[in-house]
Amino acid sequence: MQPQEIRRFWNDRAREDAFYFVDTRQPYRATEPDRFWDAGGLVDYVLEGLGVAIAPTDAVLEIGCGIGRITRVLAGRGAEVLALDVSDEMLARAAEYNPELRRVRWILGDGVSLSQIADASVDACISLVVLQHVPDPEVTFGYVRELGRVLRPGGWAALQVSNDPAIHVARQRPAARLLAALGRAPRGQRHPAWLGSPVDLAELRATATASGLRLERVWGEGSQYCQVLLRRAPWAELGGPPAFGRT
């Protein structure tokens, strides 16, 4: 599937009901704003489970920011947030709903890389309930390779991926498809950009290692919500900082 098709899909979902497609606990077309924006507990649950925390001086990359639900939490903890998404419609809404977030850069991604992010420029990366929707696991592995480039030495990435092939099979019944066609139920439930793909953890580990990253921790293996922690080696293991950084 081409990146422009994925962008088109998520732009359509943003126009349909951005809140629901970011957080499917929401009633369709009947957003509960307080519940939607209350995402601090989710961030704590993931980061505490992986044994990491965002420092006040950290530059944080978010892969798949949507309309800024998790971004709000990250902006309150780090020094800067680079909020990346493939959908310009989602990003437009993110900027509209979060005008007070001065330390956030909303960045339109290409859907396959982190080419908009400079080398060794971020201290931490978070991606929650995003990579499970990627239609091809090779794209997820591509993001892992890119993290080896954009993370500073010692930097880490907390990624939620799916490790359960069963959830990536379309199960929408004819009645639900009819309701979706009538605008009374969510559309796109059989689309590859919604169904996504599982990742093989052995391949993820091999990709990370080849990219200068360590797969330090995994929990939730075998489920849709498999959390992994990747870390780039510190300067000491890389032979010290580059010459221009020495005194």
N, C-alpha and C positions, 0 to 999 in steps of 0.2 A: 504494500500500500504506500502511495506517494505522500510525502509530508503535507502537500497542499490539500489532499483529501482529508487528512486528520484535522488540519486547521478548519476546513469547511465543516466537518462534523461537530467540533467543539464550538465553533461560532454559532451553528444552528442550535446547539444545546443552551448556549448562553442566552440566545434570544428567546428560547422556549421557556426556560426556568433555571437560571444560573444557580440559584440557591439549592434547588433539589439536586442538580447534577454534581454539585460540589459535595453535598452532604445528603445522601439518600435517606437519612432518618427524618428529613423534613417532609411534611405533607406536600404532595405535588400541587403546585400553584397556590399554596397556602402557607407561606413562609412563617416560621416562628423565629423572629429575629434574635431574641435573647438567647435562645437555645443554639441557634446557628453560630453566633459570634463567640460563644463561651467555649473556646478551644484550648484554654490553658491546661486543663486537666489531661487532655489527649497528648499534648506535647510533653508534659511531665511524665506521663505513663510510659511513653516510648523512650525518652532520653534517660530516665531513671532505670528502666529495664536494660538499657544498653550501657549504662555506667558513664554517661557523659553529660556535660552541661554547657550552656552558652555563657561565655564570659562577657562582661560589659565592653570589652575592647574588640570583640570579634566582628569580623566581616562575615556575614552569613549568606549563603546561596540557598535559595529555595527553588527546587525543580518542580514546576507545576503548581503555581501559586493560585490559579483560578481567580476568584474575586477577592482574595486577600484574607480568608478566614484564619489560616495559620500565620500569615504574614504579620497580622496585628500582634500576635504573641511574640514572634521573633523580634519585631521592631522595639518591643518594650524591654528586650533583654540584651541585644547586641548593639554594636556601634553603627552598623549599616546592614541593610538587607538588600540583596540583589534578587528581586522577585521575577522569575522567568516563567513564561507560559507560551504555548504554541498558538493560543487564541487571542487575536487582537480584540475581539468582542469581550472576552473575559477581562482582559487588562483594562479596557475602557471602563468597565463597571467597577473594577478594583479601585481605580483612581477616583471614581465618583463616590464610592462608598467609604473611602478611607482618606479624605483630604487632609486629615491631621497628621498623617504619617510622613514626617519630613525626612526621615533617614532611610527611605525606601526608594529604590530605583526600579520602576516597572519596565521589564525588558521582554520584547517579543522574540521568542526563540524560533529556531528553524525546525524543531520537532525531531531532530536526529543527533544534535551535538550541543556543545557549550561554547560554540565559536565566538559568541558575544562576550565571553568572560576571559579576562586576561590571565596569563600564566601566573601560577603561584600567588594568587590575589585574594583567596578566601580562606578563612580559618575553619569554617564548618559548613556543612551542607545538610539539608533536610529535604526529604521527599516522602510525603505521606498520602496514601491512597491515590497514587498517580501512575507509577510504573506498572501496576497491575493491569492498566488499561492499554498499555503499549501492544499493538498487534503482533509485533515480531520481537522475540527475546534478543535478537542481535542488536536491536536499537538500545535496549537496556544495557547490554554489554558495552555498546559504544559510549554510553554515558559514563560507565565505570572507567573506561579508558580515559575519557576526558577529565574525570575527577583526578586521575593521576597527574594531569597537567595543571589544573586550576587550584588544587589544594596547596597551601603552604606546607613546608615540612612540619610534621607533627599534627597537621590538620586532620579532621575526621569527617566522615559522611554517614549519616543515619538514614538508611533507605528501607522503605517498606516495599516488598515485592510479593508476588503470589508464588507459592510453591505447591499449589493444588490444581492439577490439570482439570479436575471435575468442574470447577466453577467457571471455566471458560467455554462452556457448551451452552448454546442457546436453548432456553426452556420456556420462552414466552408462549402462552397458549393462544389459540385463535381469538378467544373472547378479549384477551388483553390487547392483541394487535388491533382488533376492531375499535376498542376504546381509544387506543393511541391515535388511530386514523381520525377519530372524531374529536381529538384534542382533550380527551378526558383522562388520559393516562400517558406516562412518559413515552416518547418516541425513541427510536434508535437502539432499542434493547438487543437487537440481533446484529448490530453493526460491528465489524471487527475492532473499531476504535473504542467500543464500549466493552465488548467481550474480553479483549486483551489476550494475554498469553502468560503461561507460567515460566519460571526460570529454573534451570538446573543449577543447584548450588555448587556442584563441583566445577562447572564451567565458569560460574561467577568468581569462584576462588581463583581459578587459573587465570582469568582475565585480570583480576585485581593484582595478582602477583606479577604478571607480565607488565603491569602499568605502574609498578613501584608502590603498590598499596598492600596492606595486610588486612585480611578478613579476620577481625579480632573477636567478633561475637555474633552469634545467631540465636534467635529465639522465635518460637512459633513455627518451627520447621514443619512442613507438610500441610500448611494452612494458607488461606488467602492473605492472612496478615503476618507474613514472615518478616521479621525485623533483622537487618544486618548492619553491622558497624564496620566500616572500612577506615583505615588510617594510613596516611602517608608517613614514611620514615622521617624522623627528626634529622636536623642538620648533621648531628654527630655521626649518624649512620650513612649520610650522603657525602661525607668527606669535608664538611664545613660549608659555610655560605659562599656564594660566588665572590670573586675577587673585589668587585665593585662595592660589596657590602662590608669589607674589612677595613680596619683602621690601622 
